[in-house]
Amino acid sequence: MGLFGAIVGGIIGGAVGGGWGALAGAFVGSEIGNNDYQNNNYPVNNYPNNNYQRSYSEIRFLCPHCNRELVASKSMSGVFSCDFCKNPIILSKCPHCNELAISVDIGGFICNNCKKEMWIGVCKSCREIAVTKSKTASHRCGGQVVHILFNTETEIMFFLVSTQVALMVEMGFADGHFDESQKDMIRRIYLEQGFSGEAIELINKMIMDFSSRRPSVLHIVEDANEVLEYNDKLIVLEYLFRVLLANQTIDKGELDLLDRIKSLFEIRESDYDNMYAFYIKKSEDSDILHYYSILELRQDCSDVELKAQYRLLVKQYHPDKYSYMGNEMFQMAHIKFKEIKNAYEKILDFRRANFETQDDIIDVNDVW
């Protein structure tokens, strides 16, 4: 399952007991994606034993669970159970070289024969084992292939929470420093849902583990897209907005990450715009945060930093510099230039009304 699955598996393997003990116990010693296929209604067949008549089309190998020798036909495909230890093994054919591939899990693998990447999953439509060249490829019946399976609702819930926390941690790091106010916000989100005691301890462990190992956002979202419904994704996005605002600043990196996750989750623009308006522009103070983001500054920047950044941006986007590039570029620069001046004016007004500003703060028109 990659780094994200490994981290989740490690968290679960050392999870606390109590209210989440049963949830953690369902995963102990395994990563997300290691499933008991017999509980998922997939056909499980016994391997032919060692007395099976051998021919050129057969292959001998060791069971990856108990290390005993098994024999299988190269044409065999599906989920089978070992004659000796009865654990499930997946037999499939590499989509590149057509040689037999043996695995104990679904997910991404490198073929032992041709050394190319292959993906083993389950088709959501026909429920067959599907082997594809890429993670996003469809099954031959046209159905979506998933690479994560769950036996219980508890397992799904654990995966959902892990996804939420992993992405919230990444939002915390998006501006370069994951501070305590953002960590407190993550904990508060789950306290509001009724989490307490050992369950919050588990959330704290997730925060620490995801902070130290930092799984790829792309991998997190790819896995989540196979499991989460659209409304689940909206909830994740809402949590990301709350973590973003926890330290009372908005950074361009944070907004860029929000936009990226929105695209990867395939969130509708109207839903995103409504959420953005509610969280970023719902009050005057939030509008001020938005103006700082336009100038690509933190809210706690000094007057000197504010002045320097304003000078830099108005020179960068002054329409006169774009006049020779055609009317479209000129108009784009003109709009950006006005947006920068307006944001600077709003910040100045806010600072003058609420704080003392330095004497050398510049007028919006005093640039050239």
N, C-alpha and C positions, 0 to 999 in steps of 0.2 A: 504493500500500500504506500510505500514511500515514507518520507520523513514524518509527514503528518500522522499517518497511521502508526508509525513506530512510537511517536511521542504519546499519542493517545493510549497505545497499548502499555507503555511504561507507566503512565499515570494510573491506569486501571490496575495493573499488576501490583502496585504498592498502595492501592486506595485504602482509605479508612473504612471502618465498619459502620455500625449504627444504621441510620435511616437509608443510607446509600450502600450499605454493605452487600445487600442482595444484588443491587445493580452492579457493583464492582465485581462481585463474585462471578457474575455471568461472563466476565471478560478475563479473569485472572489467568496470567500466563499466555495470553494471546493478544494479537493485534486486531483492530477492527478489520473485518473481512475474513478472519479465520472462522469458518462456520461449520456447524454440524449439518451437513447436507441432508441427512436423513430426516431432520426436522423441517425441512423446507419442501418436502414432497417431490424431491427429485428421485428418479429411479436409481437405486443402488444395487449393483450386480456383483456377485462374487467373482474374483479372478479364477481362471482355470488353475487347478493345482499343478504341481510339478510333474504329475503323470500325464498331463495333457500332451497329445501327439504333436511334436515339434516339426516345423517345416521352415522353408526359407522366409516365410512371411511372419515368423514369430520373433520375439525379442525377449531376452532374459534380463532382469534388473532386480535391484534390491528395494524392498519396501522402504520408503523414506521415513516411516514411523518406527518399525521394529527391526529393520535391517536384514530381513529374511528374503531369500530369493523367490521371485515370482516370474511367471511367464505370461506373456500377453501377445495377442495377435496385433500386427501393425495396423490392422483395419479397425481395431476396437476404439470406441470413442464414447465418453460419458463419465459418470461418477461410479466408481466401483469400491468395494470394500475388500481389504486384505484378507486372505484365507486364515491368516494366523492371528493378527491383532484386531481385525475387524474395523480398523480406522479407514475413513474415506480417502480415496486417491482419485485424482482427475486424469483421465487419459484423453489426449486430443492430438490433432495433427497440426504441425506448424504451418501457418498460412503461406510461408515463403518457400520452404523446401519440402513440405508434405511428409516430413519424418515424424515419428511418434514423439509426443511431448508428455512428460510426466510431472505432475505438480500436486501439492497438498492444499493449495489455496487458489483463489481467483485473484486477478490483478495483472500487473505487468511483469514480463519475464524476458530473458534472453535465451533464445533457442540454443541448446547445447551443440546442435549439429551445424547450423549455418551462422550462428552468432548474431542473428537479427532480432529486433524487438518484436514481441508478440503479446497480445492481451487476451486473457481468458476471463470470461464473464458469463452471465446468464441473461438470456433474452427475456424481457419483461412481458412480451406478447405470447410466445409459444413455450416459454420456460425451459428451452433447451440450452445446454452448454454451448456457448458461442466463442469461437476463437477468431480474432481479427488482427489485422496488421497495425491498427492504431486504436487508441482508447475511445475515440469518438465515432468509430465506424459502426454501422448498423449491422444487425444480423441479416442472414439471407432472406428471412421472411419480411424484412423491413422494420422489425421491432427494435426498440432501444436496448442496448446491451448495458447492463449494470455490473459493477465490479465490487459492490459492497452488499452484503446480505445480512439480515438480522433474524433472530429467532423469536424475539419478544419485543413488546412495546418499550420495555425498560432499556433495551439495547439501543433502540432508535432514539430515545430521550437522551441517553448518554452521548450519543454521537452528535445530536443537535446542540447540546450544551457545549461540547468540546469545540464544535465549529464556531459557535458564538464567541467563546472565550478567545480562541486562536485569532479570530479576525479583530476582536476588540483590542487585543494586545498589539497587533500590527498597526491599528489606528493610533495607539499610544506612541508607538515608535515613529510614526509618519513625519513628525516635526523634529525628529532627532533626539528627543528625550522623553521617555515614558515616566511621567512624574506620579507622585503619590495620590494626587487628586483624581487622576484617571484610574488608578488601581482601586481607589475607594469607590469610584462610580461603578466599576464592574461588580464589586461586592454588593453595592447597594441595589443594583438591578436584581440580583438573585435574592437578597433579603426581602425585597418587595414581593417576590413570588412565594415567600414562605420558607425559603431555605434558612437553616440555622445550624449551629453546632458543627458536627462533623461534615455535613454537606458543604458548609462554607469553607471548612478546612480543605476539602477536596477542590473547591474553586480556587483557593489560594495556591494549591499545588499546581493546578493547571496554569495559573498566571505565571508562576515561577518557571515551570518547565517550558512553556511556549516562549517565555522571555529569553531563556538561555539558548534555545535551539532554533527558534525562528523558522518554522516551515514556510515554504513558498505560498504566497497568496493564491497563485494560480492553481497549485495542487489542492489547497484547501477547498477552493470554490469548485474545482472539477469534481471532487468527491461529493461535495454538498449538493451539486446539481443532480446527482444520481438519486438522491434521497429526499431532499427538501421539497415541499410543496411551495407554491408561489407565496402564500401568506407567511410561511416560515421565513422566507427570504426577506419579506418586508419587515418582519420583526427583527431580524439580524441587522438590517439597514437602520432601523430606528435606534437600536442599541449603539451602533457606530456613531450616529449623530450625538447621542448623549455623552459618549466617551470623548468625542471631539471637543465638546463645549465644556467639559468638566474643569479644565484649567483656565477658562475664561479667555482663551485666545483661539484664533483660527489661523492656521498655517496653510500656505499653498500646497504643501505636500499632503496635508490631510484631505483637502478638497480633491486633489488629484486621485488619491487612493479611494475616496468615496465614489468618484466618477468611474474608476476602473472596476470596482466591485459591482457597481450598478450595471455596468455593461456585461460583465461576466455572468451575473445573475439574470441578465435579460429582463431587468426591471423596466416597466413601462415609464416613458418620460413623464406622463401626467402624474403617476404615483410618486415619482422621485421629486418632481417640482413641488407637489403639495407638501411632502415631508421636508424639503429644503426650506420652503416658505415658513413652515411651522416652527422649525428649530432654529434656523439662521436669521430669519427676519421677523420673528414674532413680537419683538419689543424694540424700543429705541436702542437699548444696550446691545442687543443682538445685531441691529443694523450697524452699529459702530464696529462690531467684530467683522461684519461683512466689508466695511470700508477698509479696515486694516488688511483684509485678505486681498483686496484690489491692489493695494500698495505693496503686497507681499511682505508684510511686517507683522511682528507680534505686538499685542496690545501693550506690553510693558516696555516697548522700545523708548529710548530717550528722545527728547526734542531734536537733538543733534542728528540722531539716526533717522528720524522722520524727515527732517529737512534734506538730508543727503539723498535719501531714497526718492523723495519727490523730485528733486533736481534731476536725478538720473533718469527717472521714468518719463518726465515731460520732454526731456531732450531726446530720449529714445523713440518716443511716439509722436513727436511734433509733426503735424501734417506737412509742413514745408519739406521735410526729408523724403516724403513719399509722392510729391507732386509729379515727378517724372515717371512713376511706375503705373500710371493709369488711374482713371477715376475711381475704380473699385478699391484699390489699395489706399488711395487718398482718403476715401470716405471711411474705410475701416480705421485708419490711423486717427482721423478726426473724432470718431466716436470714442475710441480708446482714450484719446487725449482729454476729452471732456469728462469721461468717467474718472480718470485719475485726478483731475482738478476738483471735481465734485467730492470725491472721497477725501481728498486732502482738506478741503473746506469744512466738511462735516467733522473730521477729526479735530481740527483746530477749534471749531465752535464747542465741541464736547469738552476738550481740554480746558478751554478758557472758562467754561461754565462750572467745571468740577475741580480743576487743579490750577496751580500756578504754572505758567509756561515760561520758558526762558525768553530773555529780551530779544535774542537774535533770531527768533522764529520768523520765517520769511513769508511774505505775502504771496498769494497764489499767482499773481501776475509778475512778480519780481524774480524772474528766472533767467532771462537773457541779458 
